[in-house]
Amino acid sequence: MKRYVLFVCLLLSGLAGVYAQSIAPFQKGDRIAFVGNSITCGGHYHSYIWLYYMTRFPD
């Protein structure tokens, strides 16, 4: 029974790749936008600026 379930899972996961979305490469003139707050999350943005200036211009 376990082998049968494993076989079915492997078969279904293999078929998922066939029906996967294909993404076209960027064309000349395309515009993109990166949306999110990965840098500013938790106030790290300000500490990164502070650390940059403290390590490069200590005076």
Chimera marker file (.cmm) of the C-alpha trace (Angstrom):
<marker_set name="trace">
<marker id="1" x="0.000" y="0.000" z="0.000" r="1" g="1" b="0" radius="0.5"/>
<marker id="2" x="2.798" y="2.407" z="0.883" r="1" g="1" b="0" radius="0.5"/>
<marker id="3" x="4.554" y="1.719" z="-2.420" r="1" g="1" b="0" radius="0.5"/>
<marker id="4" x="1.343" y="2.419" z="-4.293" r="1" g="1" b="0" radius="0.5"/>
<marker id="5" x="0.863" y="5.753" z="-2.532" r="1" g="1" b="0" radius="0.5"/>
<marker id="6" x="4.501" y="6.668" z="-3.146" r="1" g="1" b="0" radius="0.5"/>
<marker id="7" x="4.170" y="5.735" z="-6.817" r="1" g="1" b="0" radius="0.5"/>
<marker id="8" x="1.032" y="7.864" z="-7.210" r="1" g="1" b="0" radius="0.5"/>
<marker id="9" x="2.687" y="10.835" z="-5.487" r="1" g="1" b="0" radius="0.5"/>
<marker id="10" x="5.745" y="10.593" z="-7.736" r="1" g="1" b="0" radius="0.5"/>
<marker id="11" x="3.556" y="10.278" z="-10.807" r="1" g="1" b="0" radius="0.5"/>
<marker id="12" x="1.507" y="13.337" z="-9.859" r="1" g="1" b="0" radius="0.5"/>
<marker id="13" x="4.585" y="15.393" z="-9.058" r="1" g="1" b="0" radius="0.5"/>
<marker id="14" x="6.047" y="14.473" z="-12.440" r="1" g="1" b="0" radius="0.5"/>
<marker id="15" x="2.883" y="15.584" z="-14.189" r="1" g="1" b="0" radius="0.5"/>
<marker id="16" x="2.914" y="18.884" z="-12.322" r="1" g="1" b="0" radius="0.5"/>
<marker id="17" x="6.082" y="19.856" z="-14.199" r="1" g="1" b="0" radius="0.5"/>
<marker id="18" x="4.362" y="19.285" z="-17.520" r="1" g="1" b="0" radius="0.5"/>
<marker id="19" x="1.578" y="21.716" z="-16.679" r="1" g="1" b="0" radius="0.5"/>
<marker id="20" x="3.842" y="24.272" z="-15.000" r="1" g="1" b="0" radius="0.5"/>
<marker id="21" x="3.634" y="27.908" z="-15.983" r="1" g="1" b="0" radius="0.5"/>
<marker id="22" x="6.241" y="29.041" z="-18.476" r="1" g="1" b="0" radius="0.5"/>
<marker id="23" x="7.553" y="32.545" z="-17.990" r="1" g="1" b="0" radius="0.5"/>
<marker id="24" x="8.663" y="34.539" z="-21.002" r="1" g="1" b="0" radius="0.5"/>
<marker id="25" x="11.965" y="36.452" z="-20.715" r="1" g="1" b="0" radius="0.5"/>
<marker id="26" x="11.954" y="40.225" z="-20.512" r="1" g="1" b="0" radius="0.5"/>
<marker id="27" x="11.711" y="42.088" z="-23.768" r="1" g="1" b="0" radius="0.5"/>
<marker id="28" x="13.431" y="45.373" z="-24.570" r="1" g="1" b="0" radius="0.5"/>
<marker id="29" x="11.395" y="48.219" z="-23.106" r="1" g="1" b="0" radius="0.5"/>
<marker id="30" x="9.686" y="46.125" z="-20.410" r="1" g="1" b="0" radius="0.5"/>
<marker id="31" x="9.324" y="47.667" z="-16.995" r="1" g="1" b="0" radius="0.5"/>
<marker id="32" x="9.372" y="45.853" z="-13.668" r="1" g="1" b="0" radius="0.5"/>
<marker id="33" x="8.638" y="46.846" z="-10.101" r="1" g="1" b="0" radius="0.5"/>
<marker id="34" x="10.043" y="45.233" z="-6.973" r="1" g="1" b="0" radius="0.5"/>
<marker id="35" x="7.405" y="45.524" z="-4.294" r="1" g="1" b="0" radius="0.5"/>
<marker id="36" x="8.066" y="44.815" z="-0.655" r="1" g="1" b="0" radius="0.5"/>
<marker id="37" x="9.729" y="46.034" z="2.486" r="1" g="1" b="0" radius="0.5"/>
<marker id="38" x="12.588" y="43.599" z="2.916" r="1" g="1" b="0" radius="0.5"/>
<marker id="39" x="15.119" y="46.370" z="3.682" r="1" g="1" b="0" radius="0.5"/>
<marker id="40" x="12.907" y="48.560" z="5.822" r="1" g="1" b="0" radius="0.5"/>
<marker id="41" x="11.348" y="45.697" z="7.756" r="1" g="1" b="0" radius="0.5"/>
<marker id="42" x="12.015" y="46.162" z="11.444" r="1" g="1" b="0" radius="0.5"/>
<marker id="43" x="13.911" y="49.419" z="11.020" r="1" g="1" b="0" radius="0.5"/>
<marker id="44" x="17.023" y="47.715" z="9.636" r="1" g="1" b="0" radius="0.5"/>
<marker id="45" x="17.266" y="50.272" z="6.835" r="1" g="1" b="0" radius="0.5"/>
<marker id="46" x="18.391" y="53.004" z="9.223" r="1" g="1" b="0" radius="0.5"/>
<marker id="47" x="20.903" y="50.762" z="10.952" r="1" g="1" b="0" radius="0.5"/>
<marker id="48" x="22.394" y="49.771" z="7.579" r="1" g="1" b="0" radius="0.5"/>
<marker id="49" x="22.915" y="53.430" z="6.684" r="1" g="1" b="0" radius="0.5"/>
<marker id="50" x="24.430" y="54.113" z="10.098" r="1" g="1" b="0" radius="0.5"/>
<marker id="51" x="26.724" y="51.100" z="9.806" r="1" g="1" b="0" radius="0.5"/>
<marker id="52" x="27.838" y="52.133" z="6.328" r="1" g="1" b="0" radius="0.5"/>
<marker id="53" x="28.868" y="55.608" z="7.427" r="1" g="1" b="0" radius="0.5"/>
<marker id="54" x="30.450" y="54.408" z="10.678" r="1" g="1" b="0" radius="0.5"/>
<marker id="55" x="32.657" y="51.886" z="8.902" r="1" g="1" b="0" radius="0.5"/>
<marker id="56" x="33.702" y="54.071" z="5.964" r="1" g="1" b="0" radius="0.5"/>
<marker id="57" x="33.841" y="57.522" z="7.538" r="1" g="1" b="0" radius="0.5"/>
<marker id="58" x="34.556" y="57.033" z="11.272" r="1" g="1" b="0" radius="0.5"/>
<marker id="59" x="35.407" y="60.692" z="11.809" r="1" g="1" b="0" radius="0.5"/>
<link id1="1" id2="2" r="1" g="1" b="0" radius="0.2"/>
<link id1="2" id2="3" r="1" g="1" b="0" radius="0.2"/>
<link id1="3" id2="4" r="1" g="1" b="0" radius="0.2"/>
<link id1="4" id2="5" r="1" g="1" b="0" radius="0.2"/>
<link id1="5" id2="6" r="1" g="1" b="0" radius="0.2"/>
<link id1="6" id2="7" r="1" g="1" b="0" radius="0.2"/>
<link id1="7" id2="8" r="1" g="1" b="0" radius="0.2"/>
<link id1="8" id2="9" r="1" g="1" b="0" radius="0.2"/>
<link id1="9" id2="10" r="1" g="1" b="0" radius="0.2"/>
<link id1="10" id2="11" r="1" g="1" b="0" radius="0.2"/>
<link id1="11" id2="12" r="1" g="1" b="0" radius="0.2"/>
<link id1="12" id2="13" r="1" g="1" b="0" radius="0.2"/>
<link id1="13" id2="14" r="1" g="1" b="0" radius="0.2"/>
<link id1="14" id2="15" r="1" g="1" b="0" radius="0.2"/>
<link id1="15" id2="16" r="1" g="1" b="0" radius="0.2"/>
<link id1="16" id2="17" r="1" g="1" b="0" radius="0.2"/>
<link id1="17" id2="18" r="1" g="1" b="0" radius="0.2"/>
<link id1="18" id2="19" r="1" g="1" b="0" radius="0.2"/>
<link id1="19" id2="20" r="1" g="1" b="0" radius="0.2"/>
<link id1="20" id2="21" r="1" g="1" b="0" radius="0.2"/>
<link id1="21" id2="22" r="1" g="1" b="0" radius="0.2"/>
<link id1="22" id2="23" r="1" g="1" b="0" radius="0.2"/>
<link id1="23" id2="24" r="1" g="1" b="0" radius="0.2"/>
<link id1="24" id2="25" r="1" g="1" b="0" radius="0.2"/>
<link id1="25" id2="26" r="1" g="1" b="0" radius="0.2"/>
<link id1="26" id2="27" r="1" g="1" b="0" radius="0.2"/>
<link id1="27" id2="28" r="1" g="1" b="0" radius="0.2"/>
<link id1="28" id2="29" r="1" g="1" b="0" radius="0.2"/>
<link id1="29" id2="30" r="1" g="1" b="0" radius="0.2"/>
<link id1="30" id2="31" r="1" g="1" b="0" radius="0.2"/>
<link id1="31" id2="32" r="1" g="1" b="0" radius="0.2"/>
<link id1="32" id2="33" r="1" g="1" b="0" radius="0.2"/>
<link id1="33" id2="34" r="1" g="1" b="0" radius="0.2"/>
<link id1="34" id2="35" r="1" g="1" b="0" radius="0.2"/>
<link id1="35" id2="36" r="1" g="1" b="0" radius="0.2"/>
<link id1="36" id2="37" r="1" g="1" b="0" radius="0.2"/>
<link id1="37" id2="38" r="1" g="1" b="0" radius="0.2"/>
<link id1="38" id2="39" r="1" g="1" b="0" radius="0.2"/>
<link id1="39" id2="40" r="1" g="1" b="0" radius="0.2"/>
<link id1="40" id2="41" r="1" g="1" b="0" radius="0.2"/>
<link id1="41" id2="42" r="1" g="1" b="0" radius="0.2"/>
<link id1="42" id2="43" r="1" g="1" b="0" radius="0.2"/>
<link id1="43" id2="44" r="1" g="1" b="0" radius="0.2"/>
<link id1="44" id2="45" r="1" g="1" b="0" radius="0.2"/>
<link id1="45" id2="46" r="1" g="1" b="0" radius="0.2"/>
<link id1="46" id2="47" r="1" g="1" b="0" radius="0.2"/>
<link id1="47" id2="48" r="1" g="1" b="0" radius="0.2"/>
<link id1="48" id2="49" r="1" g="1" b="0" radius="0.2"/>
<link id1="49" id2="50" r="1" g="1" b="0" radius="0.2"/>
<link id1="50" id2="51" r="1" g="1" b="0" radius="0.2"/>
<link id1="51" id2="52" r="1" g="1" b="0" radius="0.2"/>
<link id1="52" id2="53" r="1" g="1" b="0" radius="0.2"/>
<link id1="53" id2="54" r="1" g="1" b="0" radius="0.2"/>
<link id1="54" id2="55" r="1" g="1" b="0" radius="0.2"/>
<link id1="55" id2="56" r="1" g="1" b="0" radius="0.2"/>
<link id1="56" id2="57" r="1" g="1" b="0" radius="0.2"/>
<link id1="57" id2="58" r="1" g="1" b="0" radius="0.2"/>
<link id1="58" id2="59" r="1" g="1" b="0" radius="0.2"/>
</marker_set>
